[in-house]
């Protein structure tokens, strides 16, 4: 039965007649090279890229006085980001910066919850879509952690002791 589900992305939700622009979401334009969200800051906005391209980065602490910004991925038209604020009140876990001029749909998480409570079938489809979208990222993260662990064992010659 789940194979028959049609994905219900946030982009498709924007076209729903009851999910009214100005009431549940707003449109905003960004110039190239402009910060959209900053890692560590709190917010309750979820974003859909309507036009343009962004870079997702995170700060990597090398030592007490050294950091570097590490690129995680690039997102294009139709991609969504900052979903976690739908589920908790934690700060953003990455920085998102525009690469090209962009137009975004910005959805307030509490407003989205309000809409989905009145439309639970859409909510189920949207959450299913999010799981399909986030699981590959989680699997990739698990592989990266395993590879880093393996590299650490080899770098410190611990692998020869095992």
N, C-alpha and C positions, 0 to 999 in steps of 0.2 A: 504494500500500500504506500509506503513512504517513497518508493521509486516514482510514483505517479504525482507527487507533490510538485507544483510549479514554484520555483523560487520567488519569493516576494522580497525584493531588495528595498532598501530605503529609497533608491531612485524611482522604482516603480510606485512606491507609496506616495511620492510627491504628486503623482497624477490622480490619486484617489480623490473623488469629488468632495468627500467630507474632511480630508486632510488639507485644510485651506491654508494657502500662503498668507502670512501676516498673523494668523491665529496659532498655527502649530509649527511653522517654520518661516525663516526669512532667507532672502537671497543677499549675498555680499560679494563684491568684487575685490580682488587683491592684485597688486602689482607684482611683477617678477621680483624674486629675492626678498619677499616679505614674510615675516614670522606669522604663522597662523595660531599655533599653540606652542607652549614652552614646557619642556619636561620639568616636573616638580611643582608646577602651578596647578591650582584646583580649578575645575570648571565643570559645567554640566551641559556642554554643547557637543553634539554629534554632527559630523560633517559629511557631506556628499559632494564630490567633485563633479560639477556640471560641465566645466570646461577647464582645460589646462593640465598641469603636471606639478606634483609636489615631491619633496624629498623627506623621508622620515629618518631621523637621526637620534642617537642617544649619547650622553656623556659617558666616557670611559675613564675611570680614575686610574692613572698609571702609578702615581705615588701621592704623598700628601700635598705636594705643590705642583703636580703635573696632571693635566687632563687632556683628552682629545675627543673630538666629536666624531663618532663612528656612524657612517651611513648604514641604515638597515635595509631600505628599499625605496623605490620610487612608485608613486601611485598616479593613475591617470583618470580620465573622465569615467564616471560611473563608480569609482572606488569610494569606499566609506572608511572613516577612521574616527577614533576616540569613542568607541562603543562602550568601553569599560565603565564610563560614568553612568551608564544606564543601570549598572548592577551595584556600584558602590560609590563611596564619596572620597576615594583616594585621588591623589594628584595625578596629572597626566604622566604616563610612563615614557614618553618620547617627545621630541621637538619636531614639529612639522613646519617646513619652509617652502614657499612657492619657488619653482624653477622657472616657470613661465607665468604670464598673467593668467589669473584663474577666476572663475566664478564658482562659488560654493553655495550649497543649501545648508543652512545651519538650523539644526533641530534641537530644541531644549529637551533634555532627557525627561523631566517631569511631564512635559506636554505630550511627549510620545507615549509615556506610560499611561497617561489619562486616555489617550485615543485608543490604545491597545486594550485597556480594560473594558472599553465599550465595544471593541471589535476583536474578541478573543481568537477567532479563526485566523484573522490577519496576523495577530500576535504570534500564534503558533508557527505560521509559515515564515514570518520574519525571523524568529528565534532559530528555526531550523536552518534558514539561509545563513544566519550568523555562524552557527556551528559548522556548517559546510565550509564556510569561508575561513574560520579561525583554526580548524583542526590541522590543515596543512602547515600553518605557521607554528603551531605547537609541536608538530612532528619534526619540523625543520629545526626548531629550537632544541629539542631533545637530542638530535643528531649533533648539533654544534656543541652542546655541553659535553656529550660523550667524546667528541673529537678533541676538545680542549683538555678534558681529563686525561685522555690518552697521551696527548702532547706533553702535558705536565709530568706524567709518569716517566716518559722518555727523556725529557729535558733535565730532570733531576736524577736520572739513572735508577729510578725506583723499579722500572719494568724488569730489569735484570735480576732483581731480588725476588720476584714473584715466580 
